[in-house]
Amino acid sequence: MNKPRFDKSNLPSRYVTEGVARAPHRSYLYAMGLTEDEIHQPLVGVATCWNEAAPCNIALSRQAQSVKMGVKAADGTPREFTTITVTDGIAMGHEGMRSSLASREVIADSVELTMRGHSYDAIVGLAGCDKSLPGMMMAMVRLNTPSVFMYGGSILPGRYKGRDLTVQDLFEAVGENQAGNLSDAELAIMEAIACPSAGACGGQFTANTMACVSEAIGLALMNSSGAPAPYESRDQYGEASGRAVMNLLERNIRARDIVTRESLINSARVVACTGGSTNAGLHLPAIAHEAGIDFDLDDVCEIFRDTPYFVDLKPGGAYVAKDLFEAGGVPVVMKELRKAGLMYEDCMTASGRSMGEELDKITREADGKVIFSVANPISKTGGVVGLKGNLAPLGAIVKIAGMSESEIKFTGPARVFECEEDAFAAVQARTYKEGEVLVIRNEGPAGGPGMREMLATTAALSGQGMGKKVALITDGRFSGATRGFCVGHVGPEAAHCGPIALIEDGDMITLDAMAGEISVALSDEEMAARKAKWKGPRPTIYATGALWKYAQLVGPANKGAVTHPGGKKEAHVYMDI
């Protein structure tokens, strides 16, 4: 046997490969075709969320093979495994959506258990759809292994009548069809061509938002998130990611050396300046929680508030992820942020170099079309902002990218719905009125359970031409594809007797994204009187199973809707067992 490059005496895999007592364990590895040299090299988990649920995930298995080649080339032994994904586009608008956010925790938990159970030394994680990206990153930080994240890539846009199509257009087309402005035949054509390839939704929705985060936070190689899923160049990023994780392992650079409060701030800036998904307000605190870092919705929104919005991406803007990649991608975006003094440059990255060193290598400049100059932004405040007030003491969040200053202030009477289905039915029947604030409650993490996204409802409103004529608030979530004045994550949620549980039809609600206000014109005395009459949380049909378990464990949305105590309470670090 050749002299190994790595000393395994302090690596987790020594428990399954080293010493006489591990002969039975090694026999399993020999059964899978490993050589003696490979058995005694570091074992590297290559985790994917591959499945046939949606195009987001379908290219991950191919890309994993290139990652494994990179690991092998750098004297590691890759061990591929898979975990679940619940894809929001498929789950949207029905009971299946309750499984989406809960799947993030299952992904993180299953990756943790696989890594622990088999004593792997490092991980490269590949993910393609909304919750799988943060779930994979949460697992990396929780385990604190040498870690590299790789996005599976975005979908190519469809083309129809000279314009790009995304799945957002399909959701909105349903509203147009119901309003009589789009024929069944045209809708059929659009649905057949909107999604022409593998890859995640092409706008700056949750998947692409969190893909941008993966680079900004440092867990992904620079520009690795940009190329669309079908591009063979993704395989080159895969091979490079495999090599990179072995470099991190050799240098003992772990996930928490990369994920720090400063790198989380960098990530929040990238979300804001690209008009990213409000779901980042859940996922960044959840990732921070795994490291024991205090970083909640208030922190995220404070960063959003003083970050200019200068990347023109759907749903508020004009372009898709492919266009951002062709304009230079996330590195050019971060280079612009650096010009304004809005990037921490000392943060470590997956390459083993600092963020500043990586940005020094970027020669391209903002094109002024997809990526504006930070000195001449689309707007001076971020595309996503936080709200607070007597209706949401724990905060709320709204995406305002693409909205004018006059459109981000709204006062109107409440129209209360006890669940999304009731609201969607009212929108379909057009029984709501212009100027109303539609209130959808009992959709929080615990009360839903599952904190559903409301894209079907918001897209139908937009399709009816009413997206800017009403506002909508909820203790649930919105898709990254949502546009209009739609406020999510209202906390405390209705199930915990937050003020949203006490709102009645006709109560005057004020929303002001400029001032950061979400309030209802009720006195403290009236609120207290209503609270005294509150009959408790609305019963759900989930009295057993995974969603029941999730509802018992999940914490508030402003802290990331997490289900365990996090890094602050850990009694050991996996890598040091």
Protein Blocks (a to p, Z undefined) as FASTA:
>chain_A
ZZdfbdcklgfklmmmgcjklmmmmmmmmmnopafklmmmccdddddfbdfkbmklmmmm
mmmmmmmmmmmmnopacdddddddddfklmgopaklmmmmmmmmmmmmmmmmmmmmnopa
bdcdddfbfklmmmmmmmmmmnopacddddebiaddddeehiacdfklmmmmmmmmmnop
acfklmmmmmmmmpmcgcddfblcfklmmmmmmmmnopacehklmpgfklmklmmmmmmm
mmmmmmmmmnopafklmmcfklmmmmmmmmmmnopafklmmmmmmmmmmnopacdfklmm
mmmmmpccfbdcdfklmbdfklmmmnnpjmlmmmmmmmnopacfkbccfkopafklmmmm
pmbdcehlmmccfklcfbfbdfbdcdddjklmnopaddfehiafklmgccddddddfbfk
lmmmmmmnopacehiacddehiafklmgooaafklmmmmmmmnopmmmcccddfbdcdfk
bgcjddehiacdfklopaklmpcehiacdddfknopacddddfklmmmmmmmpgbjaddf
blgcjklmmmmmpccfknoppabebjmlpcbdfklZZ
